[in-house]
Amino acid sequence: MKFKVNSYHFKLLRDFERLSAFKEAIDDYAKSGMGKSPVGSRVAFDLGCGSGVLSYFACPHMDRIIAIELNNSSYQLAKENLKEFDKIQVFNDDILSFDFSKLNEKADLIICEMLDTALIDEEEVPVLNHAKKYLKDDGKIIPEGIINSAEAVFMNNHFIQYEDDEYSPVYIVLGGSIIYSEFNFLDDIDCNFSAMIDLKIYDENELMEMGFEEEISNERFEKFDFKDNFNIKENKLKINGIKITSFTKLNEKIICGPTPMMNPSMLVPIEEIDVNCGDTVRIKLEYVMGGGVETIKTEILDIIHN
Ligand SMILES: C[S@@+](CC[C@H](N)C(=O)[O-])C[C@H]1O[C@@H](n2cnc3c(N)ncnc32)[C@H](O)[C@@H]1O
């Protein structure tokens, strides 16, 4: 099957890890028996269908697929790509105002890949909050949910940076990874997110184990004078950011870390502070899921010495 795509969807299709994770999850759903609906009445919604690739993966298993795409040029391409499949109907609409009741049927399966790191910059959560009213009681969502983690870092720039296939921010991780939130998309999710996170800074042994001194001598740090910010002999470090990493739970057995085009890790600046090895830094992290990165707020609440 050849897909006609624009440059954005070309990059999405070239990300084989992302595609194979979704394909496997859709095939697993089919193998699991697909709920209670009798053959002939199995319906899927593909929300934010883009090029239509996920509808194409679901097509052999379902009896009817409703694919919805906001962007007109992507919609045109999806329509063209999927034209041979009579059971797929493509709509050019904003899902947030789409009237699902006019379909007169609920979905057995919702597929929705509107993912972005911590679900901040895309509309996965508001879209699912709206659409899942039209999911059957035993219906499933792919992906099933998301797990978010944070680490303390010292980074080169004081603005939000994504570590994606085109850009590599310069930073050093200075503490262990903490899982700070986990969502199941079948639940009603409040888009306004707020959490207190205790970021544990590495102790001296952990710094030694990670080869901290050699690490900051690495040539990628030269331009940014990283060394000047640390006094290793006195175990004094600085942090000025957090690295957020999201893990996508496609189903019970497939959990997918960042891929080139899905949930690249994100570096968020925080107030620059001096810390000692082994300290715990308590921060407040707030954002609106689906509200964009400009909604991210951070505040340092406390530094707890060990
Ligand atoms: C990350 S892309 C995924 C595309 C495709 N499902 C895939 O996996 O290749 C997300 C798509 O959702 C669409 N989208 C975003 N917000 C939307 C909305 N409110 N209603 C409909 N489509 C939307 C975007 O235009 C984009 O094509």
The ligand as a Gaussian input file, in Angstrom:
#p B3LYP/6-31G(d) Opt

LIG

0 1
 C        0.197000      13.032000      15.549000
 S       -0.879000      13.174000      14.172000
 C       -1.309000      11.473000      13.928000
 C       -1.843000      11.181000      12.565000
 C       -2.175000       9.707000      12.301000
 N       -3.197000       9.198000      13.192000
 C       -0.954000       8.842000      12.401000
 O       -0.833000       8.098000      13.368000
 O       -0.097000       8.933000      11.521000
 C       -2.335000      13.906000      14.908000
 C       -3.375000      14.345000      13.906000
 O       -4.501000      14.840000      14.643000
 C       -5.059000      15.941000      13.935000
 N       -5.847000      16.747000      14.905000
 C       -5.355000      17.502000      15.924000
 N       -6.362000      18.091000      16.614000
 C       -7.517000      17.689000      16.020000
 C       -8.892000      17.947000      16.274000
 N       -9.285000      18.739000      17.282000
 N       -9.817000      17.364000      15.471000
 C       -9.426000      16.554000      14.445000
 N       -8.140000      16.261000      14.155000
 C       -7.192000      16.825000      14.924000
 C       -3.838000      16.659000      13.374000
 O       -4.193000      17.512000      12.284000
 C       -2.933000      15.484000      12.982000
 O       -3.141000      15.096000      11.650000

